[in-house]
Amino acid sequence: MLNEEAVFSGRRLGGLELTALFTGFIAATYGFGIYLFSTLIPDMKGDLGLDYSEAGTVIALAQVGFMVAALSSGLLAHRFGAARVVLFSVLVCGTCLLALSFATAGWQLIGLLFLTGAAAASVWVPMVSLAQAALPTAHRGKALGLMSSGTAYGVFLNGLAVPALVPSYGWRSVWLVMGVLTLILFAWGVVRLSGVRFESRSPAVDTEPGAAASTSSVLRSPVSTIVLAMMFFSGIACMPTQNYLVSLLRDDLGYDVAEASRAWSAIGFIGMFGGLLMGWVADRITVRRAMLLTYALLVAAILAFLHHSSLVEIYIGAALFGLAFNAIFGLMPAFVSLNFHGRSATTIFGFGNVLLGLGSMAGNYLGGVTKDALGSFQLIYVISLGAGIVLLGLTVMLGVQAAKK
């Protein structure tokens, strides 16, 4: 499938190894760097003196780091090289994860999670451009789908590590173990990627009509506008849904740590295959139709969490969410890379990640505030459901505008 060798300067690296390495980077920077805190909130907030409003603020401010890096990572990749930016970001993430095991105050969480959020964006944005240059178009949807599923591998490991380590060794041990794993991945990347320059399979110049147009004109095109709106609403629909699921199960519904962690692991386990599966579907029925199917699965998952008649229904919702969530963030860059080229693609994806961060920040902040105000996470899940329905409508509009492009 992906056994073609990627095109490099001075060295060959198989497409399978490249995809596996990048998937591991996403597992660390997203699965550990962004979502591990959400898994540990019930255990950490007592030790650090946080309530849910403060925890929600910490998660929201971490998205500021994500947005700053989303805007700057393209420029940094151009200045220092995309592979170097990716490797440095993984190093920063691993170091911060280790430091989080020694945190004693909320302000330390804000600073360290700000950096891990930045590392996630500065890994993913250059990584998409590297994949576009190194992997054949016929397999790019599957490759990006698998890479985006890296988040699921990280989430799955979170779900295994928390019930195994927290009861005996405390929450600090989880950060320590994940930090060590991330630095091992960094070492693998240094050995295989240092000094390698990716050479594009396509012409170096942007051959898209109007490629010389300004950034503002690129962003104002109807297709670009819809893509940016979808990134924003994806942040509102997806991030608080995942970030507050363990807290919903443990604090609102009264399930224990093992039951809640199994739901988290279900998201990760199904998500391991979800991105690849939906990428395979996208290569056959078009990316946009796969996106429509994915958002329908997302809506169904949120409905299951809202209804929560039984633990089985929660697990079904977690499985559907894992399938949808990890596909969304592979299908969107796949759509951008197929419909835009060169500078236009980088511009749209960079600004799209900023809007994803804004949506995530708004959703995460509202989740913490509404929990403290109303005593329940119900309202934030209703808001996420509404965002999912909006995304279905935007995907239909995207098809209409793309046909005119």
N, C-alpha and C positions, 0 to 999 in steps of 0.2 A: 504493500500500500504506500508506505512512505520510505521505501528503501533506496530511492534515488539519493545520490550524494548532493548535499547542498553546495552551492557555488561559493567558494571562498578564495581569498588570495593567499597562496602559499601553503594551504593545508586543506585536506578534505575531511569532512565530518558527515557521517551518514544522517539522512533525514530522520530516521527513527531515534537516534541518540539525541539529535538536536531537539526534537519534539519532547522526548522524555526529560531532558535537562530543563527546558523551559517550563514544562509542566511542574517539575519540582520547585522551580523558583516561584511560580504562582502559588503553589501549595504553602510555601513558607511565608511569602509576603502578604498574601490575602488570608489564607486559612489560619495562620498563626498571628500575623501582624495586625490584622483587622478584627477577626472574629473570635479569637481566643478570649479576649476580655469579656465579650458577651456571655460566654459559657461560664466564666468565673465570677460574674457580678454577685450572685447570691453569697458566695464565699468570701469575696474581697471586701464588700461594702461594710461589713461589720468591723473588720480589722482596721480599715482605713477611715472609718467614720463618715461614710457616704450614704446619702439617700438616693432614691431613684432619679430625682431631678438632677442631682449632681452627676450621677453616673451617665445619664442621658446627655448632659452637657459635655462630659469627657469624650463620649463617643462622637458627638457632633463636632467638637473642636478638632478631633482627629481627622475629620473630613476636610478641614481647612488645609492641613498638610497635604492631603491627597490633591486638592484643587491647585495649590501652589505648584506642586510637582507636575501636575498634568499640563499646566501652562508652560513651565520652564523646561521640561524634559526633552522636548523636541529641539530646543536651542542647545541644550547641553549635549545631546546626542550628536548634533551637527558639529559642535566645537570639539568634543573629546572622543567621539565615536560611540555608536549605539551599544556595542558589546561592553565597552568600559563602563558606561552608565548603568547598564543592567547589573554587572558584577558589583560595582560599588554600592548599588541599592540593596543587593542581597546582603552584603557585609554590614551595612547600617542596620538592616532589619535584625540580623542575628545578634548584633551587639546590643541593640535596644531590648530584645527579648530577654537576654541574660540580665540586663540592668533592671528589668521589671521584677525579677525575682527578689530584688532588694528594696523595692519601693516601700515607703513608709507614709506617704502623704499624697493627697489628690493632685497637687500641682506637679508632682513627679510623673504621675500617670499622664497628665495632659501633655507634658513635654515629650515623653517617650512615645506615646501613641501618636502624637503629631508626626514624629519622625517615621514611625512604621507606616502611617498612612501615606506619607510622602514617598516612602520606598516602594509601596505597592504601585502607585501611579508611575513612578520613574522606572519601574521594571516593565510594566505592561505596554506603555506607549511606544518605547523604542523596540520592544520585543515584536510588536505587530509589524513594524517596518522591516525588521530583520526577517521575519517569516515571509513577508511579501517578496523580499528580495531573494530568499534562499530556497523556498519551497514551490513546487509546480502548482499552477493555478488549479489543475484538476483535483488536487488533494488538499488545497489550502483550507477549505471549509472543515474537513475532518481534522486537520492539524490544529487549527485555531480553536475548534470545538474541544479537542482534547486538552489543549493548553489552558483554556478557560475552566475546564473541569479540575484543574489543579487545585482550585479553591475547595472543591469537594473532597479531595484527598486530604487536605489540611483539616477541614471540618471533621472528617471521619476520624482522623487521628486525635483531634480534640475530644471527640465523644468517647474514645477509648481511654485516653489518658486521664481525663478528669475523675471518673469514678475509680480508676485504678490507683491514682496517686494521692488525690486530695484527702480521703479518709485517714490514710496512714502518714502522709508526709506534708500535707498542707498545700495550699494553692501555689506557694512559691516554687515548689518542685516542678510544677507543670511548665511554668515559664522557663525554668532552667533547662529542662529536657528539650523543649522546642527550640530554645536558643542554640543548644549544641547541635541539634539536627540541621538547623539552618546554616550554621557555619560549616558543617560537613558538605552540604550542597554547594556552598560558596567555594570550598576547596576544589570540588569536582569541576566547577565552572572555570576556575582559574587555570587548572591544568588543561582543559579542553578549548577554552576560548581566548585566553590571553594572547595578544599579538595577532589575532585573526581579523582580517578585514573582509566584510561581506561585500560581494559584488552583485549588483542587481542583475536579474535575468532580463529585465526590460530596459529600454533606452534610458540613459541617464536624465534626459530632459523630460519634462512633463508634456506628454503628447495629448493631453485632454484639451478639447476646444476651450479657449478662454483661459488657458493655464496661467497666463501672465496677469490675470485679473487680480485685483486687490483682495486682501483677506476679507474685507467687509462684503464685497460682491459675491465671494464664494459662500459666505455664511448666509447671505440673503436669498440664495436660490431656494425654490420651494422644497426640493428634496432635502437639502441641508437643514432647512428650518424644521422639517418634520423629524429628521434624525436627531437633532439637538433636543427637541421637545420630548422625544421618546427616551433619551438618556436621562432627562430630568425626572420624568414620571417613573422610570425604572428605579431610580434611587428611592423615591417615595414608596413604591410598591414593594420592593425587595428588601431593602436594608433593615428597616425596623421590624419587618416580618421575621427575618432571621435573627436579628440581634436580641429581640425580646422574647423569643420562643421559650428558651429555658426558664426565664423569669416568669413567663405566663404559666408554664406548667408547674413550677415549684411554688410560686407565691400566690397566684390566683386560683389554681386548680388543685393544689395540695399534693402533687405527685412528688416522689422522693428523687434523690439525685440520680439513681440508676435508671429510673423510668424516663426522666427528662433527658438524660444523656443518650438513651437509646433512640429517642426521636431525633436528636442532633446527629447521631451516627447514621440514622436512616437517610437524612439529607445528604450526608457525605457519601455514603455507600452508593446510593442511586445516582448521585451527581457524578461519581467517577465515570459512569458510562453514559450519563445524560448528554454531556457536551459532545462526545464522539458520536453517539447515536443521532442526535439532532443535526450534527454536521453532515453525517452520511445522508440523512433525509434531505437536508438542504441542497446537497450536490445533485439530488435527483428531482426534487419538486420545486426548486428555486429557494433562495435564502428567505425571500419575503414570505412565502407560504409557510415555511418552517417557523418563522417568527410568529405568524398568526397562530399556529398550533401551540407554540410555546407559551404565548400569553394566555391562551385559553386554559392551559394546564396550571398556570400561575393563579388565575382567578379561582379555579376549582380548589387549589390547595388552601388559599386564604379562607374560602368558604368553609372548608373542613375545620380549620382552626377556630373560626368564629362559632361554628355549631358545637364542636367538641362534645358530642354525646357520649363518647367512650374513648379509652386509650387507643383502641384499634383505629378509630376514625382519625385521631391525632397522627398515628403512624402512617396512615394512608396519605394524609395531607402532607406529612414530612417527605414521603417518597415522591409525591407529585411536585412538591416545591424543589426538591433536589434535582429532579429531571428538568424542570423549567429554568430554575435560577442559573445553573451552570451553563445551560445552552444559550441564554439571553446574551451573556457577555462574550460568547464566541461568535454568535450570529451577527451581532451588530458590527464588529470590526470586519467580518467577512463581507457584509453588505457594503460597507464603506470602501473596502479594498477592490471590490468588483465594479463599483459605480464611479469611483474617483481615483485619481492617480497622483503620484508624486506629492507636490506641495499641498494640493487641495485636500488629499486624503489625510495628510498629517495635520493640517489645520482643523479640519472637521473633527477628527478623532480627539485632538487635544482639547478643543473647546467642548466637545461632547463629554469628556471626562470631567471637565469643570462643572458642567451642568449636572452630571451624575453625582458629583460631590455635593452640590447645592441641594439636590433633592434628598440625598442621604442625610445630610446635616439637618434639614428641616424635619424629615421623618423621625430621625433618632431623637432630636430635641423634644418634639411633640410627644413622643412615646414616653419619655421620662416625666415630663410635666403633667400629662394627662393621668398617668398612673398615680402620682402623688396627689393630684387634685380630686380624682374620681375613685381612687382605690382599685382601679382595674385597667388592664391593657385593652379592653374591648374597643374603645374609640379609635386607637391607632390602627387596629386591624380593619376597622370599617373604612378608615381613610385609605389604607393600603389597597383594599378591595376596590374602592372608587378609582384609584390610580390605575389599577390593572384593567378596569373596564375602559378607561380613557385610552390606554395603550392598544387595546384591540381596535378602537376606532382609528387611531393614528396609523396603525399598520395597514388598514384598508386604504386610507388616504395616501400612504406612501406608495402603494401599488399604482394608484391613479396617476400621481405625479411622476413616478419613475417611468411610466409608459410614455409620458409626454417629453421626457428628457432627451 
